[in-house]
Structures are given as structure tokens and as C-alpha cells.
Amino acid sequence: MKNFKNIMSWVLPLFIGLVLAILIKTYWFTLVKVDGTSMDPNLTNNEQIFVVKQEAVHRGSVVVFDALGQDPSVNKHKDFVKRVIAIPGDTVSAKNGVVKVNGKRVDQSYISKAQQADTNAVNNIGNFASLAQLGEHMGWVKNATAVKVPAHKYFVMGDHRTVSNDSRYWGFVSDKVVIGVVKVPFWAPKTAQVNINDQWKDYFE
């Protein structure tokens, strides 16, 4: 009996800790490692980030989602990190580096002028007059000045517009595959805290 009590004295706390860790990861937050440069300069390759699962998604939120079934080139579960540009029901347009949502100009001060100018380029393969032309294969209206985001979908882009593989190329992201909203910790650079955690609060110019 004494041996049993001794064993349980360390087994029980270990079990409780394991259960709590699983619950936290499942319902509250998890850690994800950034893979690639599509969110430079605000998130860097191999950077560890917190993903809060119960956080509301806003325009300007940076989210992690499972790209399987969203990006046709992905054939297995893979986490993408992108910024939400427009939410369900919004209209979004981009021309000459200016992004507008519902006719209002988006504040893009979180990226350089060069990256803003590359908004209308997809993976360096061309320049287009409107986002609708990029998504013609998705059934978007050809030559439209703006596209409307369907219900339960998001329009996302990476901050490093020159290289990012995102909604400009393959379309909208379902809200069902969004894992959570990215938060950088308090010890991260102040610019990253503002550009990742708080940019949604002052989304428009």
C-alpha cells in the first residue's frame, strides 16, 4: 500500500499535467513554428509564435490555417501563416499598391512601399490590373474592380507580397480551417507586437 501511494504521488500530478496540457493545446493556444519568408519582416523563418484558438478574427489579424484543400498545390496537412485582408461580405481591390476594402484604403504601414507595390504580383509571374483577374479560375468576375468575399471565407495575403503564396493566387480561405490568431509575446520587438498583435485595431488609413 505504501509503495502504491508513493507511485500515485508522482503519477497523479503527471497525469493531471498531461491532461491540462492537452486541453490547453486543444482549446486555448498552441505553439507554431513559422516556415518560410512569406510574413517577413514581421515574422521570420523558424520563429516560434503563439496561436490563440479562441481569439476573434478581424481584418488585419494574422492567422494560422491548414492549407490542405485551400491551396491546390498542397497535398497534405500544412500550416500557413497569413494576414486577413478581408472578411466575409467585404469587397476587396488592389491597384498600384493600394489595397481597398469596402472602398476604404487599408493602412499598410506594416510593410515597405516596395512590398505594397508588389501586391498585384503573384509569385513574380506577372502584374495585373485587379485581383479579380488573378482569380478568374476561381470564378471571380473578370475585369471587376473588386471581388466580394463569400460567407465563411477570408481573403488573406502574406506581408512579403513578392513571394507569398496566398489568396491572390488560389482564392479564399474557409473559416473552418483557421486554427487561430497569431500573437507574438511581450519580449518580441515592439514593431512586431504592433504589426502582428495590434494592426487590426487601426486597419484603415
C-alpha positions as CSV (number, residue, x, y, z in Angstrom):
1,M,0.0,0.0,0.0
2,K,2.8,2.4,0.9
3,N,4.5,1.7,-2.5
4,F,1.2,2.3,-4.3
5,K,0.8,5.7,-2.5
6,N,4.4,6.6,-3.4
7,I,3.8,5.7,-7.0
8,M,0.5,7.6,-7.1
9,S,2.1,10.7,-5.5
10,W,4.0,11.3,-8.7
11,V,1.9,9.5,-11.3
12,L,-1.3,11.5,-10.5
13,P,0.3,15.0,-10.8
14,L,1.9,13.9,-14.0
15,F,-1.4,12.6,-15.4
16,I,-3.2,15.8,-14.4
17,G,-0.4,17.9,-16.0
18,L,-0.7,15.9,-19.2
19,V,-4.5,16.3,-19.3
20,L,-4.2,20.1,-18.8
21,A,-1.5,20.4,-21.5
22,I,-3.8,18.5,-24.0
23,L,-6.8,20.7,-23.0
24,I,-4.8,23.9,-23.4
25,K,-3.4,22.9,-26.8
26,T,-6.8,21.7,-28.0
27,Y,-9.0,24.6,-26.8
28,W,-6.8,27.6,-25.9
29,F,-3.5,28.0,-27.6
30,T,-0.6,26.2,-29.2
31,L,2.9,27.0,-30.5
32,V,3.7,27.0,-34.2
33,K,7.0,27.5,-36.0
34,V,7.0,29.9,-39.0
35,D,8.2,28.1,-42.1
36,G,9.4,30.4,-44.8
37,T,9.6,34.1,-45.5
38,S,6.1,35.0,-46.6
39,M,5.5,37.1,-43.5
40,D,8.8,38.9,-43.5
41,P,9.7,41.3,-41.9
42,N,7.1,40.9,-39.2
43,L,7.5,37.2,-38.7
44,T,10.7,35.4,-39.7
45,N,11.6,31.9,-40.8
46,N,11.8,29.4,-37.9
47,E,10.3,31.9,-35.4
48,Q,8.1,30.4,-32.7
49,I,4.7,32.0,-32.4
50,F,1.6,31.6,-30.2
51,V,-1.7,30.8,-31.8
52,V,-4.7,31.7,-29.7
53,K,-7.6,29.5,-30.7
54,Q,-10.5,31.4,-29.1
55,E,-9.4,34.8,-30.4
56,A,-11.9,36.6,-32.8
57,V,-10.6,37.0,-36.4
58,H,-10.6,40.6,-37.6
59,R,-9.4,42.4,-40.7
60,G,-5.7,42.7,-40.1
61,S,-5.4,39.7,-37.8
62,V,-2.6,37.3,-38.6
63,V,-3.9,33.7,-38.6
64,V,-2.7,30.2,-38.9
65,F,-4.8,27.8,-41.1
66,D,-4.5,24.3,-42.6
67,A,-3.8,24.9,-46.3
68,L,-4.9,21.4,-47.3
69,G,-8.0,21.9,-49.5
70,Q,-7.3,25.6,-49.8
71,D,-4.1,25.8,-51.9
72,P,-4.3,23.2,-54.7
73,S,-0.6,22.6,-54.6
74,V,-0.7,21.3,-51.0
75,N,-1.4,17.6,-50.8
76,K,-1.1,17.1,-47.0
77,H,-1.9,19.0,-43.8
78,K,0.3,22.1,-43.7
79,D,0.0,25.2,-41.6
80,F,0.1,28.6,-43.4
81,V,0.6,31.9,-41.7
82,K,-1.1,34.9,-43.4
83,R,-2.8,38.2,-42.7
84,V,-6.5,38.5,-43.1
85,I,-7.2,41.4,-45.6
86,A,-10.9,41.0,-45.9
87,I,-13.6,39.1,-44.0
88,P,-17.0,37.6,-45.2
89,G,-19.1,40.1,-47.1
90,D,-16.3,42.5,-47.8
91,T,-15.3,43.7,-51.2
92,V,-11.5,43.9,-51.8
93,S,-9.5,45.5,-54.5
94,A,-5.8,46.3,-55.2
95,K,-4.2,48.5,-57.7
96,N,-0.8,50.2,-57.9
97,G,0.0,49.0,-54.4
98,V,-3.2,50.4,-52.9
99,V,-5.5,47.9,-51.2
100,K,-9.1,48.9,-50.5
101,V,-11.7,47.1,-48.5
102,N,-15.3,48.2,-48.9
103,G,-13.9,51.3,-50.8
104,K,-11.7,52.4,-47.9
105,R,-8.0,52.5,-48.2
106,V,-6.1,50.0,-45.9
107,D,-3.2,51.2,-43.8
108,Q,-0.3,49.1,-45.0
109,S,2.4,50.8,-42.9
110,Y,3.3,47.4,-41.5
111,I,5.2,46.6,-44.8
112,S,7.5,48.6,-47.0
113,K,6.5,50.6,-50.0
114,A,8.2,48.1,-52.2
115,Q,6.1,45.2,-50.8
116,Q,3.0,47.4,-51.2
117,A,3.8,47.9,-54.8
118,D,4.1,44.1,-55.3
119,T,0.6,43.4,-54.1
120,N,-0.6,42.9,-57.7
121,A,2.2,40.5,-58.5
122,V,1.7,36.8,-57.8
123,N,4.9,34.9,-57.2
124,N,6.7,37.3,-59.5
125,I,5.0,35.9,-62.6
126,G,3.0,38.9,-63.7
127,N,1.3,42.2,-62.9
128,F,-2.4,42.6,-63.1
129,A,-4.9,45.4,-63.0
130,S,-7.2,43.9,-60.4
131,L,-7.4,41.0,-58.0
132,A,-10.4,39.7,-60.0
133,Q,-8.2,38.9,-63.0
134,L,-5.9,36.9,-60.7
135,G,-8.8,34.7,-59.6
136,E,-10.6,34.2,-62.9
137,H,-10.0,30.4,-62.5
138,M,-11.8,30.7,-59.1
139,G,-15.0,32.0,-60.8
140,W,-14.3,35.6,-59.8
141,V,-15.8,38.2,-62.2
142,K,-13.4,39.0,-65.0
143,N,-12.0,42.6,-65.1
144,A,-14.0,43.6,-62.0
145,T,-12.5,46.4,-59.9
146,A,-13.2,44.5,-56.7
147,V,-14.1,41.0,-55.6
148,K,-16.6,40.1,-52.8
149,V,-15.5,37.6,-50.1
150,P,-18.1,34.8,-49.7
151,A,-19.7,33.8,-46.5
152,H,-17.5,31.8,-44.1
153,K,-14.4,32.8,-46.1
154,Y,-11.4,35.1,-45.7
155,F,-9.1,36.8,-48.2
156,V,-5.5,36.5,-47.0
157,M,-2.1,37.8,-48.0
158,G,1.4,37.4,-46.7
159,D,3.3,40.5,-45.7
160,H,6.2,39.7,-48.0
161,R,4.0,40.2,-51.1
162,T,6.7,39.4,-53.6
163,V,7.0,35.8,-52.6
164,S,3.8,35.0,-50.6
165,N,1.6,32.2,-52.0
166,D,-1.9,33.4,-50.9
167,S,-5.5,34.3,-51.8
168,R,-4.2,36.3,-54.8
169,Y,-3.1,33.0,-56.3
170,W,-5.6,30.3,-55.2
171,G,-8.6,32.0,-53.7
172,F,-10.4,32.4,-50.4
173,V,-9.7,30.5,-47.1
174,S,-12.5,28.7,-45.3
175,D,-13.2,29.8,-41.7
176,K,-13.4,26.1,-40.9
177,V,-9.7,25.5,-41.4
178,V,-8.5,28.5,-39.3
179,I,-6.6,27.2,-36.3
180,G,-6.3,30.5,-34.5
181,V,-4.9,34.1,-34.3
182,V,-1.2,34.7,-34.0
183,K,0.2,36.6,-31.1
184,V,3.8,37.5,-30.5
185,P,5.0,37.6,-26.9
186,F,5.8,40.8,-24.9
187,W,9.5,40.2,-25.4
188,A,9.2,40.4,-29.2
189,P,10.3,43.6,-30.9
190,K,7.9,46.4,-30.4
191,T,7.3,46.7,-34.1
192,A,6.3,43.1,-34.3
193,Q,3.9,43.5,-31.4
194,V,2.2,46.4,-33.1
195,N,2.2,44.9,-36.6
196,I,1.1,41.4,-35.6
197,N,-0.9,41.8,-32.4
198,D,-2.5,45.3,-32.8
199,Q,-2.6,46.2,-36.5
200,W,-6.3,45.2,-36.8
201,K,-7.2,48.0,-34.3
202,D,-6.3,50.7,-36.8
203,Y,-6.9,48.9,-40.1
204,F,-7.9,51.8,-42.3
205,E,-6.0,54.9,-43.1
